[in-house]
Amino acid sequence: MCLFEANTTLVMAGDSVTDAGRARPVAENRKEDLGKGYPALVDALLSACRPDLQMRIINAGVSGNTSSHLLERWDEDVLSFHPDYVSCMIGINDIWRQFDNPHLYHRHVDFNTFLKNYEKLISCTVPKVKAMLVISCCYMEPNRDEPFRAMVDQYNAGAQKLCDKYGAIYVDAMAAFDKGMEFYHPCFYTWDHVHPQLGGHMVIAKSFLKTAGISLDN
């Protein structure tokens, strides 16, 4: 069953994986305005497979954002558009700064702070929209004992529990990458384990649309 209704607005929020070179100040057009990542692919696939929906898609990703940054700008950059649907993909920078800037503690977002931030985002948004979709953050590394990957799994599990608590919809893009990495080396999807190449963005887009009940067979 398709989650989306016709003539509605979807705002897709997140960090650089969502941003993907989007236009400023507002990215909502086809062409290059939506960037070169999964929001543009979601828009393209919807226009190809479900043209009847006529959805307005807005890319509200900002490169470098953590969950703390996103919480600060949520009202202005997301809710101000009065969206019918909201998606959020955040958390990878919360984790990454703990590895690439271990001594800059003020830039870190530990697990408990991440949960508090995400709980505020989800709890304030779900009552205002038809549905909120939470996309797992992704680290393209098949070894789940690797420290970064293990932390990603911890943060994603926390986000999924918040979805269960508040009635948001969890999109497990990390599971889709795990399936792909049974056949491809991670460098096929990404140059740094985090930022997807086009094929990686398609993995996220297809996971998102599949979870929303969109058939891509048309």
N, C-alpha and C positions, 0 to 999 in steps of 0.2 A: 504493500500500500504506500502510495506517494505521500510523504510528509508535507510537501509544499503545496500551497494554493496559488491560483493564478493571480497575476497583477499584485504581487507582494514584493517586499523589500528584504533583502538579506545583507547584513553587514558582517564582513569577515575580518576579525581582529587578530592581532598577533605581533610577532617580531619580524626579523629579516626574512624568515622563510615565507611569511605571508606577504610582506612588503614587496620583495622581488622587483624593485625598481618601479613601483607604481607612480602615477602622476600625483602632483601636489597642487592645491590643498585637498581636493576631493577626487578620488579615483572611482569613477562609476561608469565610464564609457567603454564600449568595445574599442577596437584598435589596440593601442599600446597603453592606454590609461590604467588598466587593471594590473599592469606589470607583466612579468614573464614567468609567473609561478602558478600554483594551484588555483588561486581565485580566478585567474584568466581562463584556465582549463575548465573549471566548473562552469563558468559562464558560457564557454564555447560548446561544451558537451550538452548543457541544457538547451542552448539555442538549436543544436542539431537534433537532439533526441526528444526534447519536450518543448517545441516552439510554442505550444499552446499556453505554457505557463507565463511567458512574457515577464520574467522576473527582473527586477532592478537589483543589481549586485554592486556593493560598495566595498572596496578594499581599504581597511583601516589598519593595516600593518605598519609598524614603525621599527626599522632596523635597530638592533641593540636593546630593545625593550626587555625588561624582566616583568614578572607579575606585579611588582611594586610600581613600575612605570605605567603599566597598563591600567592599574587601579586608579592612578592619579588622573588619567585622561579619559576614563571610561564614559563619563557623562557627556563630555563635549564631543568626543570622536566616535562614539557608538550610539548611545541612547538618544542623542539630539536628533538623529535621523528618524526617530520613531519607527524602528524596524519591526517587521513582523517576525523575522527570524534573525538570530545572532549565532555566529560560530566564533570560537576562540581557540587558538593554538599558541600556548605560552608555556614557558618553563625551562626551555633549553638554556637560556642565558642565566637563569637562576642557578643552574648547575654548572655551566661552563666557567663562570667567573670564579668558582671555587677551585678550578683546576688551572686556568691560565693566569689568574691573578690571586694566588693563594694568600699573599700578604696584605692585599687591599680589602680588608674585612668589611669596610663600608659598602663595597660593591656586591657582597655576597647576599643571596637570599636562601637561607637554610630551609629545611623541609617544613618545619612548623610555621615559619613565616609565609612560605609558599601556600600552605594549606589555608591559613587565615586570609591571605589575599584572594585566593580562588573562591573561598567560601563567600566572601563579600561580593565578588563579581557574579557568581552564580545565583546567590540568594536574592540579590537586588534585581536581577535581570529576568529570571524565569517567570515571575508574576506579570511582567510587562510585555511578554512576547508570546507568539503561538508556540515557539519551541526554541530552545538553546542547545546548540551542538558543541560539545567539547572535544577537540581533536587532540589525541595524545601527542606529546612532543616526541621527536624521533632522533635517535643516534644510531647511525648505520654501522653496527658492530654486532656480529652474531654471537660472540662470546659473552654470555650474560654474567660471567664472573669478573669481567673487566670492570674496573672501578667506576668509570663514567657511565657505562651501560647499566651497571647495577643501580646507580643512583637514578638514572632515567626511569628504570622500572619501578623504583620506589615512589618517585614523584607521580608517575602515571597511575599507579595503584591508588594513591591518595586522591587524585583527581577523579578517578572512576567511582570511588566511594562517595565523593561529594555529589556526583551526578545521581547516584542511587538515592541519596538523601533528599535532594531537592527536585528531582524529576527532570534533570537535564539529560540529553542523549549523548552517550559516549561513542566517539569514533576512534576505533583502535587502528590507527594508521601504522603504528609500530609493528603490530601483528602482521600487517600486509607486507611490510619490508622484511620481516623475518621469513615469510614464505618465499619472497623473491630471492633472499640471500641463500636459500638452499640451492639456487642455480647460478647466481651471479655473485662475484666479489663485490664488497661494498663500494669500491671505487667506480663501479658501473653506475651507481646511483648518485654519488657525491664525491667531491674532491677533498673534503675535510671531515667526513663523518656526520656533518650537520646540515650543510646547505645543499639541497638536492640539485642535480642537473634535471633536464627536462623529463627524463624517464622517472626520476624520483618524485617530481611534482605530480606526474600523472598517477603514481601510486597513491598519493594523498588524495587527489581529486576523485579517483575512482572509489576509494574507501569512503570518502565523504558522501558521494552520491549513492553508493550502495546502501549505506546506513540510512540515508533519507528515503530509500525505497524507489530510487530512480533507475529504471531499466535503460541500459545502454545498447540494447539490441535493435532499436528502431532504426 
